[in-house]
Amino acid sequence: MSGRLEGKVAIVVGAGQTPGDTIGNGRATAILFAREGARVVAVDRDLASAEETVAMVRDEGGQANACEADATREEDCRRMVESATRELGRVDVLHNNVGIGGSDAGPAHIEEEVWDRILEVNLKSVVFPCKAVLPVMREQQGGSIINISSIAAVCSTGIVAYKTSKAGVNAYTQTLAIGNAKHGIRANVIMPGLMDTPMAIEGISRGTGIPKEELRKRRDEQVPLRARMGTAWDVAHAALFLASDEAGFVTAVALPVDGGQSARIG
Ligand SMILES: NC(=O)c1ccc[n+]([C@@H]2O[C@H](COP(=O)([O-])OP(=O)(O)OC[C@H]3O[C@@H](n4cnc5c(N)ncnc54)[C@H](O)[C@@H]3O)[C@@H](O)[C@H]2O)c1
């Protein structure tokens, strides 16, 4: 490995994962950041899941600590950043991976409780970790924030709460980036497309009753590039670039990682 994050401290929020056959975006990102030399704080509401990620990092000789926090709660986010700075001295990278979409529906069927839950989780879990880390990054005069959105933000999907929340993440990140550029803080969005992760495959299969292999086939067919979904490692590698100094002049970008799907017409 080439040590592209050597000397950096990275907080990955949502670093555990939905159980399943494959690896999730947050877990793969935490592992890849550590492989590249970062000291990683693996944050999750589910401490046991964050600890599994930490064990995987340490098994490879990397450095990581687990931290239990609900990213939608401002107080938890403040505590998460305080403990990272107390124990590791700084925060160079904040990667916000939390996102949900269960029970979403179209405009004629969306239920108030579902709308509130999806909007609350997907927006607050970006806004409050960022708010907590900004004073530290401003003091350092540098840092990289990566928010995980979705191509749903820019493509029509038929479901409204997830799409609206992710479009909100894109909009929020633009303001975050421009407002903090003078402090040397970069902020970018990754928009994953159809990924073969447990959140998508096991999650949607459970919600719809479509068998996993049938679901994989249907999702693969929609992807222009080799008619194959991406994996969590594709998201992790894009995040690695944005986290690293190689992306030193890249800010306020919304990067699709989607095998060309968001560019497809018809
Ligand atoms: N898989 C896909 O096809 C796909 C496509 C587009 C976008 N995305 C985005 O990728 C992200 C999730 O990817 P993943 O594969 O890592 O999912 P995942 O479900 O495996 O992991 C998400 C983690 O976040 C944690 N979490 C949930 N709510 C939390 C909260 N309030 N506070 C702290 N932790 C919380 C969960 O416990 C879980 O460990 C989401 O933002 C999702 O919208 C995924």
The ligand as a Gaussian input file, in Angstrom:
#p B3LYP/6-31G(d) Opt

LIG

0 1
 N      -25.875000       0.183000      -1.492000
 C      -26.317000       0.958000      -2.451000
 O      -26.733000       0.474000      -3.522000
 C      -26.315000       2.443000      -2.258000
 C      -26.616000       3.249000      -3.362000
 C      -26.626000       4.620000      -3.204000
 C      -26.299000       5.171000      -1.971000
 N      -26.010000       4.375000      -0.910000
 C      -25.703000       5.018000       0.377000
 O      -24.629000       4.333000       1.038000
 C      -24.773000       4.524000       2.445000
 C      -24.853000       3.215000       3.216000
 O      -23.995000       2.278000       2.718000
 P      -23.594000       0.965000       3.556000
 O      -23.458000      -0.085000       2.528000
 O      -22.423000       1.231000       4.422000
 O      -24.884000       0.689000       4.498000
 P      -24.995000      -0.196000       5.798000
 O      -26.438000      -0.237000       6.142000
 O      -24.267000      -1.499000       5.612000
 O      -24.193000       0.640000       6.909000
 C      -24.708000       1.792000       7.473000
 C      -24.315000       1.844000       8.916000
 O      -24.860000       3.052000       9.458000
 C      -25.303000       2.777000      10.761000
 N      -26.285000       3.784000      11.165000
 C      -27.579000       3.890000      10.761000
 N      -28.145000       4.955000      11.358000
 C      -27.195000       5.503000      12.146000
 C      -27.181000       6.629000      13.007000
 N      -28.259000       7.399000      13.180000
 N      -26.035000       6.931000      13.661000
 C      -24.934000       6.157000      13.506000
 N      -24.889000       5.079000      12.712000
 C      -26.010000       4.766000      12.030000
 C      -25.877000       1.375000      10.703000
 O      -25.911000       0.775000      11.997000
 C      -24.909000       0.685000       9.743000
 O      -23.869000       0.021000      10.435000
 C      -26.078000       5.276000       2.658000
 O      -25.848000       6.658000       2.797000
 C      -26.829000       4.959000       1.375000
 O      -27.852000       5.891000       1.119000
 C      -26.014000       3.020000      -1.035000

